[in-house]
Amino acid sequence: MKRVAATLLSCCVAVSLGGCEKAKQDMYDQPKYKPLSRSELFADGNSSRPLPQGSVPYSQGPFAGTSSGRKGTDEVGKDIAAAAAQANPYPVTMQLLLRGRQRYQIYCMPCHSAVGDGDGLIARRGFPHPPSYHDERLRQAPDRHFFDVVTNGYGVMYPYADRVDPPDRWAIVAYIRALQLSQHADVSKLPADVLERLKAIKPGETQ
């Protein structure tokens, strides 16, 4: 008798556990509507419903990704300020230039080349050559022009707003200016030790 009772109990447990597993799987496989799909449940036949009158969305925009706007707001605020600046808001330090060079090498150099003349490896392989940063038009362009091009793209260039944060975009702009200066520096304004090294270079040699 005890053996029969134990067997019945085991069967009940097995059936119960099986039901739990099915219920768990049903949560994954539950019926759902895709956006704007048709539904017979509503009079207009549309499964996507308008927002109730008076409802207010509370989690959207840049702050939505910062713990519902409770944490990390300082960094978001800095990004917003950097994105709104019309000129480079950061002092041009070696740290900024090194950061700009790193980001430039990742995102810009394949097309624009290491020296910014538009002869990058991707362009050599058939992609349209971008203009040289050393063209007079781009040498005279404001900082904001380069920031906007990185942000929104230009011509066949892909926009990088979702890949490069605003502070890094300004770092890239600073490095572009350094590249421009490297090709158009006023020799008379170079430091004395640099001038001496230049004078010591013989024609045809590089240093």
C-alpha positions in Angstrom: 0.0 0.0 0.0 2.8 2.4 0.9 4.5 1.5 -2.4 1.3 2.4 -4.4 1.0 5.7 -2.5 4.6 6.6 -3.2 4.2 5.8 -6.9 1.0 8.0 -7.0 2.8 10.8 -5.3 5.8 10.6 -7.7 3.4 10.7 -10.6 1.7 13.8 -9.2 5.0 15.6 -8.6 6.1 14.7 -12.2 2.9 16.1 -13.7 3.1 19.2 -11.5 6.7 19.9 -12.5 5.9 19.3 -16.1 3.1 21.9 -15.9 5.5 24.4 -14.3 7.9 23.9 -17.1 5.2 24.4 -19.7 4.0 27.5 -17.9 7.6 28.8 -17.9 7.9 28.2 -21.6 4.6 29.8 -22.3 6.0 33.0 -20.8 8.7 33.0 -23.6 6.3 31.9 -26.3 3.3 34.0 -25.3 1.2 35.6 -28.2 2.3 39.1 -29.1 1.7 41.7 -31.7 4.4 43.2 -33.9 4.2 47.0 -34.2 1.4 48.2 -36.4 0.2 44.7 -37.1 -3.6 44.1 -37.5 -5.8 43.1 -34.5 -9.4 42.1 -34.3 -9.5 43.1 -30.7 -9.9 46.8 -31.4 -12.5 48.5 -33.5 -9.9 50.2 -35.7 -8.2 46.9 -36.4 -4.8 48.2 -35.2 -2.8 46.5 -32.4 -0.7 49.7 -31.8 -2.7 51.9 -29.5 -2.5 55.6 -29.0 -1.2 56.9 -25.7 -4.0 57.6 -23.1 -4.9 61.3 -22.9 -2.8 63.1 -20.3 0.0 60.5 -20.2 3.5 61.9 -20.1 6.6 59.8 -21.1 9.2 60.0 -18.3 12.2 58.2 -19.7 13.5 59.5 -23.0 16.4 61.5 -24.4 20.0 61.4 -23.3 19.2 61.1 -19.6 17.1 58.0 -20.1 20.2 55.8 -20.1 21.5 57.1 -16.8 19.6 55.0 -14.3 16.3 56.6 -15.3 17.9 60.0 -15.0 18.9 59.5 -11.3 22.7 58.9 -11.8 25.3 60.0 -14.3 23.6 63.2 -15.2 26.8 65.2 -14.9 28.5 63.3 -17.7 25.4 63.6 -19.9 25.3 67.3 -19.2 28.9 67.7 -20.3 28.2 65.8 -23.5 25.2 68.1 -24.2 27.3 71.2 -23.6 30.1 69.8 -25.9 27.6 69.1 -28.6 26.3 72.6 -28.5 29.7 74.4 -28.6 30.5 76.3 -31.7 34.3 76.1 -31.2 36.5 73.6 -29.4 35.5 74.0 -25.7 38.6 72.1 -24.4 42.1 73.5 -24.0 44.4 72.0 -26.6 46.8 70.0 -24.4 49.0 67.0 -25.3 46.5 64.8 -23.6 43.7 66.0 -25.8 45.8 65.6 -29.0 46.8 62.1 -28.0 43.2 61.2 -27.5 42.3 62.9 -30.8 45.0 61.0 -32.6 43.8 57.7 -31.2 40.2 58.3 -32.2 41.3 59.7 -35.6 43.4 56.6 -36.3 40.3 54.4 -35.6 37.6 56.3 -37.4 39.2 58.7 -39.8 42.6 57.5 -41.0 41.3 54.6 -43.2 39.9 57.1 -45.6 41.6 60.4 -44.8 45.2 58.9 -44.4 47.7 59.4 -41.6 48.5 62.9 -42.7 45.0 64.0 -43.7 45.5 64.3 -47.4 42.6 62.0 -48.3 44.7 59.2 -49.6 43.8 56.5 -47.1 44.0 52.8 -47.7 40.2 52.5 -48.2 40.3 55.3 -50.8 43.2 53.6 -52.6 41.0 50.5 -52.9 38.1 52.3 -54.8 36.2 54.3 -52.1 35.8 58.0 -53.2 38.7 60.1 -52.0 37.7 62.6 -49.4 39.1 66.2 -49.8 42.5 66.9 -48.2 42.5 68.7 -44.9 45.3 70.8 -46.4 43.1 72.4 -49.0 42.7 76.1 -48.3 39.0 75.8 -48.0 39.3 73.3 -45.1 42.2 75.1 -43.5 39.9 78.1 -43.2 36.8 76.2 -42.2 35.7 76.7 -38.6 36.1 74.0 -36.0 32.4 73.4 -35.9 32.4 72.3 -39.5 34.6 69.3 -38.7 32.5 68.5 -35.6 29.3 68.5 -37.7 30.8 66.3 -40.4 31.9 63.8 -37.8 28.5 64.0 -36.2 26.2 63.9 -39.3 28.4 62.6 -42.1 29.0 64.3 -45.4 28.5 62.9 -48.9 29.4 59.2 -48.8 30.9 59.6 -45.3 29.0 57.7 -42.6 27.8 59.7 -39.5 29.6 58.8 -36.3 27.3 60.4 -33.8 26.4 57.0 -32.3 30.0 55.9 -32.1 32.1 58.9 -31.1 31.1 60.9 -28.1 31.0 64.7 -28.4 34.2 65.3 -26.3 36.0 62.8 -28.6 34.7 64.6 -31.7 36.3 67.8 -30.4 39.6 65.8 -29.7 39.5 64.7 -33.3 39.0 68.3 -34.5 42.0 69.4 -32.4 44.1 66.6 -34.0 43.0 67.6 -37.5 44.2 71.2 -36.7 47.5 69.7 -35.6 47.8 67.8 -38.9 47.0 71.0 -40.9 49.7 72.9 -38.9 52.2 70.2 -39.5 52.0 70.8 -43.3 51.7 74.6 -43.1 53.8 75.7 -40.1 55.6 79.0 -40.2 59.3 78.0 -40.0 60.3 81.3 -38.4 58.0 80.5 -35.4 59.5 77.1 -34.7 61.5 76.7 -31.4 65.3 77.3 -31.8 66.2 73.6 -31.1 63.8 72.5 -33.9 65.3 75.0 -36.3 68.7 73.7 -35.6 67.7 70.1 -36.3 66.1 71.2 -39.6 69.2 73.0 -40.7 71.2 69.8 -40.0 69.1 67.8 -42.4 70.7 67.4 -45.7 68.6 67.6 -48.9 66.9 64.3 -49.6 67.2 63.1 -46.0 64.4 62.7 -43.5 64.4 62.8 -39.8 
